[in-house]
Amino acid sequence: MCPEITPDFSEVSEVNNEPIPSGVYKTQVLAAEQKTSEKGQQYISWKLNIVGAEGDLAKFNNQWIFHSTMCEGKAANMLKKFYKAAMGEDLTGAFDTEQLLGKEVQVVVEQRFNDDGTVNRWPNVKSVMGLQ
């Protein structure tokens, strides 16, 4: 017979499946994975966690935002901005994505729409900046 277990759900929050509204969010870097696109270009897939949202937006705390930055070409400029926002210094060479885990950045997101016109749960990251 199993011993009786008394779980503590006081810190558990319900999963919010609402689309994240357009706006500015403080986030924390949870994960970064280097990947290769179908065209053979290197990029980093970021997983960000919303933190510190207040008021009506507080229900989006601990929700994820996914973001990708190219590692080459003109689009690699977003990686430079992302790195500077997280680390407070310019990216000048090779780096380990592990350095950015736990760092906080603000992101400006914009809602995306599905082909059928409904709002996609996952927004597009339009820009990233350091905490102000």
Sequence and secondary structure as in RCSB ss.txt:
>XXXX:A:sequence
MCPEITPDFSEVSEVNNEPIPSGVYKTQVLAAEQKTSEKGQQYISWKLNIVGAEGDLAKFNNQWIFHSTMCEGKA
ANMLKKFYKAAMGEDLTGAFDTEQLLGKEVQVVVEQRFNDDGTVNRWPNVKSVMGLQ
>XXXX:A:secstr
         TT      S   SEEEEEEEEEEEEEE TTS EEEEEEEEE S  GGGGGGTT EEEEEEESSSGG
GHHHHHHHHHHHSS   S   GGGGTT EEEEEEE  B TTS B SS EEEEEE   
